[in-house]
Structure formats: C-alpha cells, structure tokens
Amino acid sequence: MVLVRPGRFELFRDPNKQYRFRLRASNGLVLLSSKGYKTRKSALTGIESVRNNCTDDARFQREQTPAGYCFDLLAENKKVIGTGELYKSARSRERGIASVQRHAPKAKIIHA
C-alpha cells in the first residue's frame, strides 16, 4: 500500500478582495484553482464541494485547447468549482485528475 501525504487547500484573498482557494499536492504543485467568492464562508463551501465531487470521475470535464489539455471539476449542478492547470498531454492531464482525487479528500485548509 502506498501512503500519500495529503495536499493542502490554500484559502486567500485576491487583489479584488475576493476569496479563492488552490489545491496543492504534497510536493507543492498547484492541482486545482477556484473562481472568486464574495465571502470566506462561500469559499469554504467550495472546498467542501471539491472534496465531495472529486472522487466521481464523471464530474471532471476534460478539454483540449490549442494551448494544451485541461480540466474543470463540476459540482452536481454542473457549475465549475475548480479548474486544473494546463498540461502538455492528455496523459499528464489524467495524472493531474488522479492527483486531485488522491489529495483533495484529506487536504488541510491553510489560510494564506
């Protein structure tokens, strides 16, 4: 059995005073970024939504753009709750999704 150190959610305010979060893997790489939220409470609700939806592979919307491969994580209502990084290949995008699925459920929340 392989032990995976948990990642972390970083909760912060952007220059426009909106709350956002990022999910980082245990190695520090950003796996997923959120949209802006008006309140801290709604951003925390977004983190819980990531935790609740990330284990369902059907919630990941995969795309290919001229710049590369990417994904969005969708809530049950089909709204985007997080966007992955840009990847050079479909295979690396799939590894990114798998990493979100491994890290998000037990990731600690760090207030940056």
DRENFI-620312 format. One record per atom (N, C-alpha, C): residue number from 1; residue in one letter; atom name; x, y, z. Coordinates in Angstrom, 3 decimals. Layout:
- i	aa	at	xx	yy	zz
- NUM	A	CA	X	Y	Z
...
This chain:
- i	aa	at	xx	yy	zz
- 1	M	N	0.842	-1.188	0.000
- 1	M	CA	0.000	0.000	0.000
- 1	M	C	0.881	1.244	0.000
- 2	V	N	0.583	2.168	-0.893
- 2	V	CA	1.352	3.400	-0.997
- 2	V	C	0.665	4.475	-0.157
- 3	L	N	1.406	5.084	0.743
- 3	L	CA	0.864	6.174	1.543
- 3	L	C	1.048	7.483	0.794
- 4	V	N	-0.010	8.276	0.741
- 4	V	CA	0.042	9.563	0.073
- 4	V	C	-0.078	10.653	1.131
- 5	R	N	0.918	11.492	1.204
- 5	R	CA	0.811	12.629	2.112
- 5	R	C	-0.280	13.535	1.583
- 6	P	N	-1.106	14.050	2.473
- 6	P	CA	-2.196	14.901	1.992
- 6	P	C	-1.671	16.205	1.408
- 7	G	N	-2.423	16.722	0.475
- 7	G	CA	-2.122	18.040	-0.064
- 7	G	C	-2.697	19.093	0.869
- 8	R	N	-2.858	20.289	0.344
- 8	R	CA	-3.437	21.362	1.161
- 8	R	C	-4.242	22.306	0.275
- 9	F	N	-5.302	22.809	0.854
- 9	F	CA	-6.061	23.888	0.239
- 9	F	C	-5.526	25.182	0.817
- 10	E	N	-5.158	26.117	-0.037
- 10	E	CA	-4.746	27.447	0.402
- 10	E	C	-5.908	28.389	0.146
- 11	L	N	-6.430	28.978	1.203
- 11	L	CA	-7.527	29.932	1.122
- 11	L	C	-6.928	31.326	1.243
- 12	F	N	-7.247	32.207	0.290
- 12	F	CA	-6.643	33.543	0.286
- 12	F	C	-7.588	34.555	-0.350
- 13	R	N	-7.245	35.835	-0.187
- 13	R	CA	-7.985	36.909	-0.849
- 13	R	C	-7.138	37.441	-1.983
- 14	D	N	-7.779	37.639	-3.128
- 14	D	CA	-7.069	38.153	-4.291
- 14	D	C	-7.044	39.687	-4.247
- 15	P	N	-6.358	40.334	-5.179
- 15	P	CA	-6.292	41.804	-5.183
- 15	P	C	-7.659	42.490	-5.288
- 16	N	N	-8.667	41.782	-5.798
- 16	N	CA	-10.019	42.344	-5.895
- 16	N	C	-10.852	42.048	-4.658
- 17	K	N	-10.185	41.564	-3.590
- 17	K	CA	-10.835	41.271	-2.302
- 17	K	C	-11.796	40.094	-2.361
- 18	Q	N	-11.653	39.231	-3.365
- 18	Q	CA	-12.463	38.024	-3.444
- 18	Q	C	-11.675	36.872	-2.823
- 19	Y	N	-12.403	35.938	-2.232
- 19	Y	CA	-11.782	34.754	-1.658
- 19	Y	C	-11.612	33.694	-2.742
- 20	R	N	-10.469	33.052	-2.715
- 20	R	CA	-10.158	31.990	-3.664
- 20	R	C	-9.427	30.889	-2.909
- 21	F	N	-9.370	29.722	-3.533
- 21	F	CA	-8.546	28.655	-2.978
- 21	F	C	-7.817	27.938	-4.093
- 22	R	N	-6.712	27.323	-3.696
- 22	R	CA	-5.921	26.468	-4.576
- 22	R	C	-5.723	25.150	-3.847
- 23	L	N	-5.748	24.067	-4.591
- 23	L	CA	-5.367	22.774	-4.042
- 23	L	C	-3.949	22.500	-4.504
- 24	R	N	-3.073	22.270	-3.544
- 24	R	CA	-1.681	21.938	-3.859
- 24	R	C	-1.410	20.484	-3.468
- 25	A	N	-0.641	19.807	-4.297
- 25	A	CA	-0.202	18.447	-3.982
- 25	A	C	0.822	18.518	-2.849
- 26	S	N	1.168	17.382	-2.295
- 26	S	CA	2.138	17.350	-1.204
- 26	S	C	3.510	17.864	-1.645
- 27	N	N	3.788	17.859	-2.949
- 27	N	CA	5.061	18.391	-3.455
- 27	N	C	4.991	19.892	-3.767
- 28	G	N	3.829	20.515	-3.504
- 28	G	CA	3.685	21.954	-3.685
- 28	G	C	3.099	22.393	-5.014
- 29	L	N	2.956	21.479	-5.965
- 29	L	CA	2.397	21.854	-7.266
- 29	L	C	0.908	22.164	-7.154
- 30	V	N	0.451	23.191	-7.876
- 30	V	CA	-0.970	23.535	-7.899
- 30	V	C	-1.693	22.531	-8.787
- 31	L	N	-2.743	21.940	-8.233
- 31	L	CA	-3.550	20.965	-8.963
- 31	L	C	-4.864	21.553	-9.457
- 32	L	N	-5.425	22.485	-8.674
- 32	L	CA	-6.765	22.997	-8.939
- 32	L	C	-6.880	24.394	-8.363
- 33	S	N	-7.542	25.292	-9.079
- 33	S	CA	-7.769	26.662	-8.609
- 33	S	C	-9.252	26.982	-8.705
- 34	S	N	-9.711	27.813	-7.795
- 34	S	CA	-11.137	28.155	-7.756
- 34	S	C	-11.415	29.475	-8.448
- 35	K	N	-12.695	29.732	-8.603
- 35	K	CA	-13.169	31.052	-9.023
- 35	K	C	-13.145	31.951	-7.789
- 36	G	N	-13.531	33.207	-7.946
- 36	G	CA	-13.608	34.121	-6.825
- 36	G	C	-14.942	34.001	-6.098
- 37	Y	N	-14.891	34.107	-4.778
- 37	Y	CA	-16.081	34.075	-3.931
- 37	Y	C	-16.159	35.372	-3.141
- 38	K	N	-17.369	35.842	-2.879
- 38	K	CA	-17.544	37.096	-2.137
- 38	K	C	-17.240	36.954	-0.652
- 39	T	N	-17.489	35.769	-0.088
- 39	T	CA	-17.273	35.581	1.345
- 39	T	C	-16.359	34.392	1.607
- 40	R	N	-15.720	34.422	2.766
- 40	R	CA	-14.870	33.321	3.204
- 40	R	C	-15.710	32.052	3.357
- 41	K	N	-16.898	32.205	3.912
- 41	K	CA	-17.783	31.065	4.125
- 41	K	C	-18.130	30.371	2.809
- 42	S	N	-18.410	31.143	1.762
- 42	S	CA	-18.749	30.527	0.474
- 42	S	C	-17.527	29.845	-0.145
- 43	A	N	-16.325	30.379	0.073
- 43	A	CA	-15.110	29.714	-0.413
- 43	A	C	-14.895	28.393	0.320
- 44	L	N	-15.159	28.366	1.630
- 44	L	CA	-15.050	27.122	2.391
- 44	L	C	-16.073	26.095	1.910
- 45	T	N	-17.259	26.561	1.539
- 45	T	CA	-18.269	25.675	0.962
- 45	T	C	-17.769	25.113	-0.370
- 46	G	N	-17.065	25.938	-1.152
- 46	G	CA	-16.470	25.477	-2.409
- 46	G	C	-15.439	24.383	-2.177
- 47	I	N	-14.635	24.517	-1.130
- 47	I	CA	-13.652	23.481	-0.797
- 47	I	C	-14.362	22.175	-0.457
- 48	E	N	-15.423	22.253	0.322
- 48	E	CA	-16.183	21.041	0.660
- 48	E	C	-16.796	20.413	-0.590
- 49	S	N	-17.211	21.251	-1.528
- 49	S	CA	-17.762	20.740	-2.778
- 49	S	C	-16.689	20.004	-3.580
- 50	V	N	-15.470	20.524	-3.583
- 50	V	CA	-14.365	19.821	-4.251
- 50	V	C	-14.183	18.452	-3.609
- 51	R	N	-14.133	18.424	-2.269
- 51	R	CA	-13.946	17.153	-1.560
- 51	R	C	-15.052	16.155	-1.900
- 52	N	N	-16.287	16.648	-1.976
- 52	N	CA	-17.435	15.777	-2.204
- 52	N	C	-17.553	15.294	-3.649
- 53	N	N	-17.053	16.064	-4.599
- 53	N	CA	-17.240	15.743	-6.016
- 53	N	C	-16.023	15.134	-6.700
- 54	C	N	-14.846	15.275	-6.116
- 54	C	CA	-13.619	14.869	-6.817
- 54	C	C	-13.464	13.362	-6.972
- 55	T	N	-14.148	12.592	-6.171
- 55	T	CA	-13.996	11.143	-6.288
- 55	T	C	-14.837	10.549	-7.414
- 56	D	N	-15.738	11.353	-7.983
- 56	D	CA	-16.582	10.907	-9.094
- 56	D	C	-15.938	11.362	-10.402
- 57	D	N	-15.350	10.431	-11.129
- 57	D	CA	-14.636	10.775	-12.363
- 57	D	C	-15.532	11.499	-13.368
- 58	A	N	-16.832	11.224	-13.341
- 58	A	CA	-17.763	11.867	-14.280
- 58	A	C	-17.891	13.368	-14.024
- 59	R	N	-17.435	13.843	-12.870
- 59	R	CA	-17.509	15.275	-12.549
- 59	R	C	-16.376	16.079	-13.200
- 60	F	N	-15.413	15.387	-13.795
- 60	F	CA	-14.305	16.076	-14.451
- 60	F	C	-14.632	16.276	-15.926
- 61	Q	N	-14.647	17.521	-16.328
- 61	Q	CA	-14.878	17.888	-17.725
- 61	Q	C	-13.517	18.107	-18.372
- 62	R	N	-13.157	17.245	-19.272
- 62	R	CA	-11.855	17.292	-19.929
- 62	R	C	-11.952	18.063	-21.232
- 63	E	N	-10.918	18.869	-21.497
- 63	E	CA	-10.901	19.660	-22.724
- 63	E	C	-9.505	19.659	-23.335
- 64	Q	N	-9.482	19.888	-24.645
- 64	Q	CA	-8.228	20.114	-25.353
- 64	Q	C	-8.359	21.457	-26.037
- 65	T	N	-7.395	22.317	-25.807
- 65	T	CA	-7.373	23.642	-26.421
- 65	T	C	-6.116	23.753	-27.269
- 66	P	N	-5.991	24.785	-28.079
- 66	P	CA	-4.745	24.954	-28.841
- 66	P	C	-3.503	25.059	-27.939
- 67	A	N	-3.703	25.512	-26.692
- 67	A	CA	-2.581	25.668	-25.766
- 67	A	C	-2.218	24.375	-25.044
- 68	G	N	-3.137	23.402	-25.003
- 68	G	CA	-2.852	22.155	-24.303
- 68	G	C	-4.110	21.493	-23.778
- 69	Y	N	-3.936	20.670	-22.764
- 69	Y	CA	-5.013	19.873	-22.185
- 69	Y	C	-5.349	20.402	-20.791
- 70	C	N	-6.642	20.437	-20.471
- 70	C	CA	-7.061	20.971	-19.182
- 70	C	C	-8.331	20.274	-18.717
- 71	F	N	-8.758	20.610	-17.503
- 71	F	CA	-9.995	20.051	-16.970
- 71	F	C	-10.643	21.029	-15.999
- 72	D	N	-11.941	20.876	-15.847
- 72	D	CA	-12.713	21.563	-14.820
- 72	D	C	-13.361	20.491	-13.965
- 73	L	N	-13.496	20.775	-12.678
- 73	L	CA	-14.250	19.918	-11.784
- 73	L	C	-15.619	20.554	-11.601
- 74	L	N	-16.670	19.783	-11.862
- 74	L	CA	-18.037	20.289	-11.811
- 74	L	C	-18.755	19.772	-10.571
- 75	A	N	-19.602	20.633	-10.024
- 75	A	CA	-20.487	20.228	-8.935
- 75	A	C	-21.664	19.458	-9.532
- 76	E	N	-22.508	18.943	-8.673
- 76	E	CA	-23.673	18.186	-9.133
- 76	E	C	-24.574	19.038	-10.029
- 77	N	N	-24.613	20.364	-9.765
- 77	N	CA	-25.439	21.275	-10.573
- 77	N	C	-24.746	21.708	-11.866
- 78	K	N	-23.599	21.090	-12.177
- 78	K	CA	-22.820	21.318	-13.404
- 78	K	C	-22.053	22.644	-13.406
- 79	K	N	-21.988	23.336	-12.270
- 79	K	CA	-21.189	24.561	-12.186
- 79	K	C	-19.738	24.200	-11.874
- 80	V	N	-18.820	24.980	-12.444
- 80	V	CA	-17.394	24.748	-12.233
- 80	V	C	-17.026	25.143	-10.803
- 81	I	N	-16.390	24.218	-10.079
- 81	I	CA	-15.907	24.527	-8.731
- 81	I	C	-14.391	24.591	-8.669
- 82	G	N	-13.731	24.161	-9.714
- 82	G	CA	-12.282	24.251	-9.763
- 82	G	C	-11.772	23.963	-11.157
- 83	T	N	-10.657	24.575	-11.486
- 83	T	CA	-10.037	24.427	-12.797
- 83	T	C	-8.613	23.928	-12.610
- 84	G	N	-8.268	22.911	-13.379
- 84	G	CA	-6.923	22.364	-13.310
- 84	G	C	-5.932	23.210	-14.094
- 85	E	N	-4.689	22.863	-13.940
- 85	E	CA	-3.622	23.529	-14.672
- 85	E	C	-3.643	23.105	-16.131
- 86	L	N	-2.828	23.736	-16.942
- 86	L	CA	-2.697	23.379	-18.354
- 86	L	C	-1.611	22.315	-18.487
- 87	Y	N	-1.911	21.252	-19.226
- 87	Y	CA	-0.990	20.133	-19.395
- 87	Y	C	-0.603	19.991	-20.868
- 88	K	N	0.575	19.407	-21.106
- 88	K	CA	1.069	19.228	-22.475
- 88	K	C	0.475	18.010	-23.165
- 89	S	N	-0.063	17.063	-22.383
- 89	S	CA	-0.621	15.852	-22.992
- 89	S	C	-1.868	15.415	-22.234
- 90	A	N	-2.687	14.607	-22.901
- 90	A	CA	-3.873	14.048	-22.258
- 90	A	C	-3.456	13.138	-21.102
- 91	R	N	-2.376	12.417	-21.276
- 91	R	CA	-1.896	11.522	-20.223
- 91	R	C	-1.511	12.292	-18.961
- 92	S	N	-0.805	13.403	-19.110
- 92	S	CA	-0.418	14.190	-17.931
- 92	S	C	-1.651	14.842	-17.293
- 93	R	N	-2.639	15.212	-18.104
- 93	R	CA	-3.893	15.741	-17.553
- 93	R	C	-4.568	14.671	-16.690
- 94	E	N	-4.584	13.432	-17.160
- 94	E	CA	-5.199	12.343	-16.394
- 94	E	C	-4.457	12.111	-15.082
- 95	R	N	-3.150	12.262	-15.103
- 95	R	CA	-2.379	12.148	-13.855
- 95	R	C	-2.737	13.289	-12.910
- 96	G	N	-2.970	14.477	-13.467
- 96	G	CA	-3.393	15.617	-12.642
- 96	G	C	-4.743	15.368	-11.990
- 97	I	N	-5.685	14.819	-12.741
- 97	I	CA	-7.002	14.487	-12.202
- 97	I	C	-6.865	13.441	-11.096
- 98	A	N	-6.065	12.418	-11.330
- 98	A	CA	-5.849	11.385	-10.315
- 98	A	C	-5.240	11.971	-9.048
- 99	S	N	-4.377	12.939	-9.217
- 99	S	CA	-3.763	13.589	-8.060
- 99	S	C	-4.798	14.398	-7.275
- 100	V	N	-5.688	15.082	-7.966
- 100	V	CA	-6.779	15.791	-7.280
- 100	V	C	-7.606	14.783	-6.486
- 101	Q	N	-7.930	13.664	-7.102
- 101	Q	CA	-8.749	12.641	-6.449
- 101	Q	C	-8.059	12.055	-5.218
- 102	R	N	-6.734	11.964	-5.239
- 102	R	CA	-5.980	11.442	-4.095
- 102	R	C	-5.830	12.472	-2.982
- 103	H	N	-5.541	13.709	-3.342
- 103	H	CA	-5.172	14.710	-2.345
- 103	H	C	-6.345	15.469	-1.725
- 104	A	N	-7.360	15.796	-2.510
- 104	A	CA	-8.413	16.690	-2.025
- 104	A	C	-9.201	16.167	-0.830
- 105	P	N	-9.577	14.895	-0.781
- 105	P	CA	-10.442	14.471	0.323
- 105	P	C	-9.877	14.713	1.722
- 106	K	N	-8.570	14.654	1.891
- 106	K	CA	-7.981	14.825	3.229
- 106	K	C	-7.085	16.047	3.333
- 107	A	N	-7.120	16.904	2.344
- 107	A	CA	-6.251	18.081	2.352
- 107	A	C	-6.646	19.038	3.475
- 108	K	N	-5.649	19.542	4.165
- 108	K	CA	-5.866	20.536	5.208
- 108	K	C	-6.113	21.897	4.556
- 109	I	N	-6.799	22.765	5.264
- 109	I	CA	-7.029	24.121	4.780
- 109	I	C	-6.038	25.045	5.485
- 110	I	N	-5.272	25.741	4.666
- 110	I	CA	-4.277	26.704	5.163
- 110	I	C	-4.773	28.093	4.771
- 111	H	N	-4.835	28.993	5.725
- 111	H	CA	-5.263	30.371	5.438
- 111	H	C	-4.025	31.186	5.108
- 112	A	N	-3.885	31.515	3.842
- 112	A	CA	-2.691	32.239	3.378
- 112	A	C	-2.877	33.741	3.492
